[in-house]
Amino acid sequence: MKYTFATRMIQSTQFIGSTLALAALMLTGCEKKPEVQYTTTTVERQEIKSSVTATGTIEPVTQVEVGTQVSGIISHIYVDYNSVVKKGQVIAELDRENLNAQLATAMAQLQSAKSDLDYQRLNFNRQKTLHEKGHISDNDFELARLSYDQAQATYDQRIQSVNTARTNLGYATITSPIDGIILNKAVEEGQTVASSFSTPTLFTIARDLTDMRVIADIDEADIGGVREGQRVTFTVDAFPDDTFEGNVTQVRQEATTESNVVTYEVVISAPNPDLKLKPGLTANVTIITKEVENVLAVPVSALTFKPNENLLQPDDIVEDCQGKAKVWLREGNTFKAIAVETGESNGVLTEIKSGLKGGEKVITEFTIANAAPAAEKANTNPFMPKRPASSRTTKK
């Protein structure tokens, strides 16, 4: 939630309250001059900060799902949950009996295709010689050429079949593609896995749990203020007393709509040297969208204040000035306007770049001491029947 909305609500309430009180006083006539009090604040150096809050999920930066490209029975598993593995390390094996049989069949078919190719080559050469001497017809020669070409194609196909069978046999040995830690083991020894339509996931491996990230969902109303590089703090329920820090590393452009709520994913770095953060934890994220330190600042209400002519005393003096932004000081019975140059604002405080110096007191609002009785009097309708007196008695 942003500060701006709450601040505007407070300012609107103050404005409405002051207006109603002033109207009430005017309705009562000039029986009594209203007593007006002015609230001031000291101009001083402060920190101006705006933030966006959201929730997200912690996950490893690099996470790989390891599957199998061939079907078979898991014969051996060499790792378990939380096992540390190296790239190329054997983590599981499939039963090789069927794969060896497929390779043997492919090699036998290749040998047969080679024999047929050798025969068709010799036959074609003989037919070519006879054709050149005119002893056979053109049709017989073309048939010999066709048989030779078909044998060559079959032989090439059998070579590819052998290569595929050898590759599938190699897939029976499942190795880790990265250095990391086993997060999930989805199979057990003796289990049959099938890869007919999609590659089944056997293991999930995270590269480095000391380098995590948060995927946060930011509301469409807040995403405009989020930029790469902004500082982020977040907490997790597992460690409520700890505050973790990171930075926005990516603002994704794709929108997600759920129950008519549009959000955008923001990636936040989450260094995890002590391994407190675990994959899947929910993070309560605060993205610092605006942050300036040690600057002169005044409340936003000081920039919206203006002396009300109806509340001025006969001896009050108003010294106005030109300027897009101004604040008011009160020296004795003199209201003096000071033109200022404003900078950053978070809806609660506004930076003052020039026009003021530290220690000065600026007016932020006014209150009317006798406004409540006047307001009650003004809100009383003489034509409405009065409430009957209470008949309740107090027991002593």
Buried (B, 14 or more C-beta within 10 A) or exposed (E): EBBBEEBEEEBEEBEEBBEBBBBBBEEBEEEEEBEBEBBBBEBEEBEBBBBBBBEBBBBBBBBBBBBBEBBBEBBEBEBEEEBEBEEEEEBBBBBBEBBEEBBEEBBEBBEEBBEBBEEBBEBBEEBBEBBEEEEBEEEEBEBBBEBBEEBBEBBEEBBEBBEEBBEBBEBBEBBBBBBBBBBBBBBEEEEEBEBEEEEBBBBBBBBBBEBBBBBBBBBEEBBEBBEEEBBBBBBBEEEEEEEBEBBBBEBEEEEEEEEEEBBBBBBBBBBBEEEEBBBEBBBBBBBBBBBBEEBBBBBBBBBEBBBEEEBBEEEBEEEEEEEEBBBBBBEEEEBBBBBBEBBBBBBBBBBBEEBBEEEBBBBBBBBBEBBEEBBEEBEEEEEEEEEEEEEEEEEE
